[in-house]
Amino acid sequence: MNWNSTEFVWLDWAVLAIGVIGVIWAVWHAIVKDRKAQKGEDSSAYLFGKGEPWYVIGMAIFAANIGSEHLVGLAGTGAKSGVGMAHWEMQGWMILILGWLFVPFYQLLINKMGKIITMPDFLKFRYTQRTGSWLSIITLVAYILTKVSVTALTGGIFFEYLWGLNFWAGAIGLIVLTTIFTVFGGMKGVMTLSTIQTPILVIGSFLVLFLGLSTLGGGSISAGWTDMMDYCSKLNNGYGTTHMFHWEQGDSMYQEYPGFVVFLGATIIGFWYWCTDQHIVQRVLGQVPGESNAEVMKRARRGTIAAGFFKVLPCFMFLIPGMIAAALAQKGAIQMNETDAAFAIMVKTVLPAGIKGIVTIGFICALVASLAAFFNSCATLFTEDFYKPLKKGMSEAHYVFVGRVATVVVVVLGFAWLPIMMKMDTLYNYLQGIQSLLAPAMVAVFAMGIFFKKITPKAGEYTMIVGFLIGMLRLVTNVITDTGKSTMDGAFWNATTWFWQTNWLVFECWLLVFLIIFMVVVSCFTPAPSKEQVEAITFTSEFKKSIRESWGAFDIIGSLLVIGLCAAFYWYFW
């Protein structure tokens, strides 16, 4: 048998089959054990899970973030644009803000409401019922536009180039598999799968990195790195793709990622995603009834610190292997007709027989765990924020069933959007472009609502609606004008170029500024928040004490190390 075969051989298929069976058994065993322990409890256990250890929380956050858009989109972006979009991945420091700053606010409201909250719960309490409902609607729309459709597309591409599987068979198969897993696994299944796949994914991806560099460098990893940097520094009309900031207007990448604006735009999206998105926050809110606030916040914070370390890795796991693939293709060492196929081709080309099978197990688990996490969040949002208030007093089994039906509906809508998405921008640009339209409203409402007590309930409600409508209007113009690249004739289009042709990152930043000003103005003309609403964001002396008791030297040192690693990456690829 050829151990260096560039195709899947019988050993890879055998390892893959045994591994999948092992994963199914481990997940099923964990679910059965957990259901016995939780017998008689309500549906929040299915939707949120319970108080997992901090390292499990860290891996679950990381696994929920890593999806097919990384395996395909981020590697493809690395092959095409180098480290130009690394800003969105180098955000371990932003996850720390969730643990250090936002978790205490969320925990305070959990105490007041007597239940684990969703993000719409927070906004309903701080602002109005409609504000929380709008957040649920926006979040579900975001999942349909950026998760289900993107994962279906990228999963199909990945399996097509890895196994030669028909694109639609791979896409539909992945969605069906994940839907079944989510329906029967719940949050415990997601957490267990995350724990299994994270080490496999990390180790496997670094094998691709190092073996790819070795192949490029003729057996030397350091020589491979030098060759990769030399090749990529000559791309982009000589401006190179080895730096994260593009300052000169003659640089073609400046038009897409202008100067320091790219960092600001990535930060706005990161703030929304890491600190306020149900998909991520849900992983840190699970807790055992009666557990002290200090213990809950300690575990959540340390989970976010662990996730911060993990978040440094994707650039090395996916983006840089994409750059290596581009250099190998230029040398003729691999055949790569499509940049989005970069990572799948690297797995086939550089990994030895048997290892391909093991690594593929991790990748399948990553795809399923990430998508299942989104499905589970959709079920949570719909059940807790729409269905329960309308149908009170139903059995817990009924609520869980409704959550499962909601998951299936989201899948169908995601597939309906897929043909439109496929006609738009490149995958990773499309993903971040959609998020740039949704993030400003979330950031304005959450940040202003927490840090400024004079912001009124109606200000939050109107800002959420206005921000969402502006974002969707820009999305419509993006579809019509090919994200501002098409030549549009007529008085209307000529008069509105400032809206539809403005760089997407500049548009995002100005939209946030507009919404913040809008909130302040509306607050001047609408009734002030109630005493209860202000108390929801006011720490008492006792609560401040529990916050202080929840952190120590380990937390400070760990956080500083995460920040240092992010800063080092920025310094090297400046």
C-alpha positions in Angstrom: 0.0 0.0 0.0 1.3 3.5 -0.9 1.3 5.4 2.5 1.8 8.7 0.7 -1.2 8.2 -1.7 -2.9 11.5 -2.7 -6.3 9.7 -2.7 -8.4 8.0 0.0 -7.3 4.4 0.2 -9.0 1.4 2.0 -7.1 2.2 5.3 -8.5 5.8 5.3 -12.1 4.5 4.8 -11.6 1.8 7.5 -10.3 4.4 10.0 -13.2 6.8 9.1 -15.8 4.1 9.5 -14.5 2.9 12.9 -14.0 6.5 14.1 -17.6 7.5 13.1 -19.0 4.5 15.0 -16.9 5.4 18.0 -18.1 9.0 18.0 -21.7 7.9 17.7 -21.3 5.6 20.7 -19.6 8.2 22.8 -22.2 10.9 22.1 -25.1 8.4 22.6 -23.6 7.2 25.9 -23.2 10.8 27.1 -26.8 11.7 26.2 -28.3 8.6 27.9 -26.3 9.3 31.0 -27.2 12.9 31.1 -30.9 12.2 30.5 -31.0 9.8 33.4 -29.3 12.5 35.6 -31.8 15.2 34.4 -34.9 13.0 34.6 -37.9 15.2 35.5 -36.1 18.5 34.7 -37.5 21.1 32.2 -36.6 21.8 28.6 -33.8 24.2 29.5 -31.5 21.3 30.1 -32.1 20.2 26.5 -31.7 23.7 25.2 -28.9 25.1 27.4 -27.1 22.2 29.0 -25.9 22.4 32.6 -22.7 23.7 34.2 -20.0 22.1 32.1 -16.3 22.4 33.2 -14.4 25.5 32.0 -12.3 23.5 29.5 -15.4 22.0 28.0 -16.9 25.4 27.7 -13.8 26.7 25.9 -13.8 23.8 23.5 -17.5 24.2 22.9 -17.2 27.9 22.1 -14.3 27.1 19.7 -16.1 24.2 18.1 -19.3 26.3 17.7 -17.3 28.9 15.8 -15.4 26.5 13.6 -17.5 25.4 10.7 -17.3 24.7 7.0 -16.8 28.4 6.2 -13.4 27.9 7.8 -12.5 24.6 6.2 -13.4 25.9 2.8 -13.9 29.7 2.9 -11.0 30.7 5.2 -8.5 28.4 3.5 -9.8 29.7 0.1 -9.3 33.3 1.3 -5.8 32.5 2.4 -5.0 31.1 -1.1 -6.5 34.2 -2.8 -5.9 37.2 -0.4 -3.4 35.9 2.2 -3.8 37.4 5.7 -6.0 40.2 4.5 -9.1 38.8 6.4 -7.2 37.5 9.4 -8.7 40.3 11.5 -12.0 38.3 11.8 -10.1 35.2 13.2 -7.5 37.0 15.4 -10.2 37.9 18.0 -9.2 35.9 21.0 -9.1 39.2 22.9 -12.7 39.9 22.0 -13.9 36.6 23.6 -12.3 37.8 26.9 -14.7 40.8 26.9 -17.6 38.2 27.0 -16.1 36.5 30.1 -14.9 39.5 32.0 -17.6 42.1 31.2 -20.8 40.7 29.8 -21.2 37.4 31.8 -21.6 39.4 35.0 -24.5 41.4 33.5 -26.1 38.3 32.1 -25.7 36.5 35.4 -27.3 39.4 37.2 -30.4 39.1 35.1 -30.5 35.4 35.5 -30.7 36.0 39.3 -33.5 38.5 38.8 -35.6 36.4 36.4 -34.9 33.1 38.2 -34.1 31.3 34.9 -31.3 31.0 32.4 -31.9 33.8 29.9 -31.7 34.1 26.2 -30.3 37.3 24.6 -33.9 38.4 23.7 -34.8 38.0 27.4 -32.1 40.5 28.2 -33.4 43.0 25.8 -37.0 42.5 26.8 -36.1 43.3 30.4 -33.9 46.3 29.5 -36.0 47.7 26.8 -39.4 46.4 25.6 -40.9 43.1 24.6 -40.8 44.1 20.9 -37.0 44.7 21.2 -36.4 41.2 22.3 -38.7 39.8 19.6 -36.9 41.8 16.9 -33.6 40.4 18.1 -35.0 36.9 17.8 -36.2 37.6 14.3 -32.9 39.2 13.3 -30.9 36.3 14.8 -33.0 33.7 13.0 -32.6 35.6 9.7 -28.8 35.8 10.3 -28.7 32.0 10.8 -30.5 31.4 7.6 -28.4 33.8 5.6 -25.0 33.0 7.1 -25.0 29.5 8.6 -27.4 27.0 7.0 -26.8 28.2 3.4 -23.1 28.8 3.8 -22.5 25.4 5.5 -24.5 23.6 2.8 -22.4 25.3 0.1 -19.1 24.8 1.7 -19.8 21.3 3.0 -20.7 20.3 -0.6 -17.5 21.8 -1.9 -15.3 20.2 0.8 -16.7 16.7 0.2 -16.6 17.1 -3.6 -12.9 17.8 -3.6 -12.0 15.4 -0.8 -14.0 12.4 -1.9 -15.2 13.3 -5.4 -18.8 13.2 -4.0 -21.5 15.0 -6.0 -21.8 18.6 -4.7 -25.5 18.4 -3.9 -25.2 15.0 -2.3 -22.6 16.3 0.1 -24.5 19.5 0.9 -27.8 17.8 1.5 -26.2 14.8 3.3 -24.4 17.2 5.7 -27.6 19.1 6.5 -29.7 15.9 7.0 -27.1 14.3 9.3 -26.8 17.5 11.4 -30.6 17.9 11.6 -30.9 14.3 12.9 -28.1 14.8 15.4 -29.5 18.1 16.7 -33.0 16.7 17.1 -31.9 13.7 19.2 -28.7 15.1 20.8 -29.7 18.5 22.2 -27.1 20.7 23.9 -25.4 17.7 25.6 -24.8 16.1 22.3 -23.3 19.3 20.9 -21.0 19.7 23.9 -19.9 16.1 23.8 -19.2 16.2 20.0 -17.3 19.5 20.6 -15.1 17.8 23.2 -14.3 15.0 20.8 -13.6 17.0 17.7 -11.6 19.9 19.0 -8.3 18.0 19.7 -8.6 16.0 16.4 -9.3 19.2 14.4 -6.4 21.1 16.0 -3.9 18.3 15.7 -5.0 17.3 12.2 -4.9 20.9 10.9 -1.4 21.5 12.3 -0.3 18.3 10.6 -1.6 19.8 7.3 0.3 23.0 8.1 3.6 21.4 9.0 3.6 18.7 6.3 2.5 21.3 3.8 5.4 23.6 4.7 7.7 20.6 4.6 6.5 19.6 1.1 6.9 23.2 -0.1 10.4 23.5 1.4 11.7 20.2 0.1 11.7 18.6 3.6 12.4 21.8 5.6 9.5 23.5 7.4 11.5 26.8 7.8 12.4 26.8 4.1 8.8 26.1 3.3 7.7 29.1 5.4 10.3 31.3 3.6 9.1 30.1 0.2 5.5 30.7 1.1 6.2 34.3 2.3 8.3 35.0 -0.7 5.7 33.8 -3.2 2.8 35.6 -1.4 4.7 38.8 -1.1 4.9 39.1 -4.9 1.1 38.6 -5.4 -1.5 41.4 -5.6 0.5 43.3 -8.3 3.6 43.3 -6.1 1.9 44.7 -3.0 1.8 41.3 -1.5 -0.8 39.4 0.6 1.4 38.9 3.6 0.2 41.9 5.6 -3.1 42.6 7.4 -3.3 46.3 6.6 -3.4 47.8 3.1 -2.7 51.6 3.1 -2.0 52.6 -0.5 -4.8 53.2 -3.0 -2.9 51.6 -5.8 -3.1 48.4 -3.8 -6.1 46.5 -5.2 -6.9 45.0 -1.8 -7.2 48.6 -0.4 -10.5 48.9 -2.2 -11.8 45.9 -0.2 -10.0 46.4 3.1 -9.1 50.1 3.4 -6.4 50.9 6.0 -7.4 50.7 9.6 -11.1 50.6 8.8 -10.7 46.8 8.3 -9.8 46.4 12.0 -12.8 48.6 13.1 -15.2 46.7 10.9 -13.9 43.3 12.2 -14.2 44.5 15.8 -17.8 45.6 15.3 -18.7 42.2 13.9 -16.7 40.5 16.6 -18.4 42.4 19.4 -21.8 41.3 18.2 -20.7 37.7 17.5 -18.7 36.9 20.6 -20.5 39.0 23.3 -24.2 39.1 22.3 -25.0 36.3 19.9 -27.1 33.5 21.3 -25.1 30.9 19.4 -21.9 31.7 21.5 -23.3 33.1 24.7 -25.5 30.0 25.2 -22.3 28.0 25.8 -21.3 30.0 28.9 -24.7 30.4 30.6 -25.4 26.8 31.6 -25.4 26.2 35.4 -26.5 23.9 38.2 -29.5 25.2 40.2 -28.4 26.8 43.4 -24.8 27.3 42.2 -23.2 30.5 43.6 -22.7 33.5 41.3 -19.0 33.5 41.9 -18.6 29.9 40.8 -20.8 30.4 37.7 -18.8 33.5 36.6 -15.4 31.9 37.4 -16.2 28.9 35.2 -17.6 31.0 32.4 -14.6 33.4 32.4 -12.1 30.6 32.4 -14.1 29.0 29.6 -13.8 32.2 27.5 -10.0 32.4 28.3 -9.6 28.9 27.1 -11.6 29.8 24.0 -9.4 32.9 23.5 -6.3 30.6 23.2 -8.1 28.3 20.8 -9.2 31.3 18.7 -5.6 32.2 17.9 -5.3 28.9 16.0 -7.6 29.1 13.0 -5.2 31.4 11.0 -2.6 28.6 11.3 -5.1 25.8 10.9 -6.8 27.0 7.8 -5.7 30.4 6.4 -2.0 29.8 6.2 -2.5 26.3 4.7 -4.5 28.1 2.0 -1.4 30.3 1.4 0.8 27.1 1.3 -1.6 25.6 -1.2 -1.3 28.6 -3.5 2.5 28.4 -3.4 2.4 24.6 -4.0 0.1 25.1 -7.0 2.4 27.7 -8.4 5.2 25.1 -8.2 3.0 22.5 -9.9 3.1 20.3 -6.8 -0.7 20.2 -6.6 -3.6 20.9 -9.0 -5.9 23.7 -7.7 -8.4 25.1 -10.1 -10.6 26.7 -7.4 -9.2 28.4 -4.3 -12.1 27.3 -2.1 -10.9 23.7 -2.7 -7.5 24.6 -1.1 -7.9 22.8 2.2 -9.5 19.6 0.9 -6.7 19.3 -1.7 -4.1 19.8 1.1 -5.7 17.0 3.2 -5.6 14.7 0.2 -2.1 15.6 -0.9 0.1 16.0 2.2 -1.4 13.7 4.8 -0.3 10.0 4.8 -2.7 7.1 4.5 -4.7 6.4 7.6 -4.1 9.9 9.0 -6.4 11.2 6.3 -9.2 9.1 7.8 -8.5 10.3 11.3 -8.4 14.0 10.3 -11.5 13.7 8.3 -13.4 12.4 11.3 -12.4 15.6 13.1 -13.6 17.7 10.2 -16.9 15.9 9.9 -17.4 16.4 13.6 -16.5 20.1 13.3 -19.0 20.6 10.5 -21.8 18.8 12.4 -21.0 20.4 15.8 -20.9 23.9 14.4 -24.1 23.6 12.4 -25.8 21.7 15.3 -25.0 24.5 17.6 -26.8 26.9 15.3 -29.7 24.6 15.0 -29.9 24.3 18.8 -29.8 28.0 19.2 -32.6 28.4 16.7 -34.7 26.0 18.6 -34.0 27.8 21.8 -34.9 31.2 20.4 -38.1 30.1 18.8 -39.3 28.0 21.8 -38.4 30.4 24.6 -39.1 33.7 22.9 -42.1 33.0 20.6 -43.8 29.8 21.3 -43.8 29.5 25.1 -45.4 33.0 25.7 -48.2 32.1 23.2 -48.7 28.5 24.4 -48.3 28.5 28.2 -48.8 25.4 30.3 -47.9 22.9 27.7 -45.7 19.8 28.5 -41.9 20.1 28.4 -41.9 17.3 25.8 -44.2 19.4 23.6 -41.9 22.4 23.8 -38.9 20.3 22.8 -40.8 18.9 19.9 -41.7 22.5 18.7 -38.1 23.4 18.9 -37.2 20.5 16.7 -39.8 21.5 14.1 -38.4 25.1 14.2 -35.0 23.6 13.4 -36.4 21.8 10.3 -38.0 25.0 9.1 -34.7 26.9 9.4 -33.1 24.2 7.3 -35.7 24.6 4.5 -35.3 28.4 4.4 -31.6 28.1 4.4 -31.7 25.9 1.3 -34.2 28.3 -0.4 -31.6 31.1 0.0 -28.7 29.0 -1.3 -29.2 29.7 -5.1 -29.2 33.5 -4.4 -26.1 33.3 -2.2 -24.2 31.3 -4.8 -24.5 34.3 -7.3 -23.0 36.8 -4.9 -19.5 37.5 -3.7 -16.8 35.0 -2.7 -17.7 32.8 0.2 -15.8 34.4 3.1 -16.4 38.0 1.8 -20.1 37.2 1.5 -20.3 35.9 5.1 -18.6 38.9 6.6 -20.5 41.2 4.4 -23.9 39.9 5.7 -22.7 40.1 9.3 -21.5 43.7 8.7 -25.1 44.7 7.9 -26.6 43.0 11.0 -23.9 43.8 13.6 -24.2 47.6 14.0 -27.8 47.4 15.4 -26.8 44.7 17.9 -23.7 46.5 19.1 -25.5 49.8 19.5 -28.4 48.3 21.4 -26.4 46.0 23.7 -23.5 48.4 24.5 -25.6 51.5 25.0 -28.2 49.6 27.0 -25.7 48.2 29.4 -23.3 51.2 29.8 -25.8 54.1 29.7 -28.7 54.0 32.1 -30.4 57.0 30.5 -31.0 55.2 27.2 -34.8 54.7 27.1 -36.7 51.5 26.2 -38.2 52.9 23.0 -34.7 54.0 21.9 -33.6 50.4 22.0 -36.7 49.2 20.2 -36.6 51.8 17.4 -32.8 51.4 16.9 -33.1 47.6 16.5 -35.9 48.0 13.9 -34.2 50.9 12.0 -30.8 49.2 12.0 -32.2 46.0 10.7 -34.2 47.6 7.9 -31.2 49.7 6.7 -29.1 46.6 6.7 -31.7 44.6 4.7 -32.1 47.5 2.2 -28.3 47.5 1.7 -28.5 43.7 1.2 -31.1 44.1 -1.5 -28.9 46.6 -3.3 -26.0 44.3 -3.0 -28.0 41.5 -4.8 -29.1 43.9 -7.5 -25.7 45.7 -8.0 -23.3 42.8 -7.4 -22.2 44.4 -4.1 -21.8 47.8 -5.8 -19.6 46.5 -8.7 -22.2 46.8 -11.5 -22.7 50.0 -13.5 -26.2 51.2 -12.6 -27.9 53.8 -14.8 -30.8 56.1 -13.9 -31.4 59.1 -11.7 -32.2 57.0 -8.6 -29.0 55.0 -8.8 -26.9 58.1 -9.5 -28.4 59.9 -6.5 -27.9 57.0 -4.1 -24.3 55.9 -4.9 -23.3 57.0 -1.4 -25.5 54.1 -0.1 -25.0 51.2 -2.4 -21.5 51.8 -3.6 -19.7 52.7 -0.4 -17.2 50.2 0.8 -18.9 47.6 3.0 -16.6 48.2 6.0 -16.9 52.0 5.8 -20.7 51.6 5.5 -20.7 49.3 8.6 -18.8 51.9 10.7 -21.0 54.8 9.6 -24.1 52.8 10.3 -23.0 52.2 13.8 -22.2 55.9 14.4 -25.7 56.8 13.0 -27.5 54.3 15.2 -25.7 55.5 18.4 -26.7 59.1 17.6 -30.2 57.9 16.8 -30.5 56.2 20.2 -29.3 59.3 22.0 -31.8 61.5 20.1 -34.7 59.2 20.6 -33.9 58.9 24.3 -34.4 62.7 24.6 -38.0 62.4 23.5 -39.2 59.1 25.0 -40.0 58.0 28.6 -37.0 57.1 30.8 -36.4 53.4 31.8 -38.1 52.1 34.9 -36.4 51.5 38.2 -36.4 47.8 37.6 -34.8 48.2 34.2 -32.0 50.3 35.6 -31.5 47.8 38.4 -31.0 45.1 35.8 -27.7 46.7 34.8 -26.7 48.0 38.3 -24.3 45.9 40.4 -25.1 45.8 44.1 -22.3 45.6 46.6 -22.9 41.9 47.2 -22.8 41.2 43.5 -19.6 43.2 43.0 -18.1 41.1 45.8 -19.1 37.9 44.0 -17.5 39.2 40.8 -14.3 39.9 42.6 -14.3 36.5 44.2 -14.7 34.9 40.8 -11.3 35.8 39.4 -7.6 35.4 40.5 -4.1 35.3 39.2 -4.8 32.5 36.8 -7.5 34.5 35.0 -5.3 37.6 34.8 -2.2 35.8 33.5 -4.3 33.7 31.0 -6.0 36.8 29.7 -2.7 38.7 29.2 -1.3 35.7 27.4 -4.2 35.7 25.0 -3.8 39.4 24.3 -0.1 38.9 23.9 -0.5 36.2 21.3 -3.0 38.3 19.3 -0.6 41.3 19.4 2.3 39.2 18.3 0.4 38.0 15.2 -0.5 41.6 14.3 3.1 42.7 14.7 4.4 39.9 12.5 1.9 40.4 9.7 1.5 44.2 10.0 
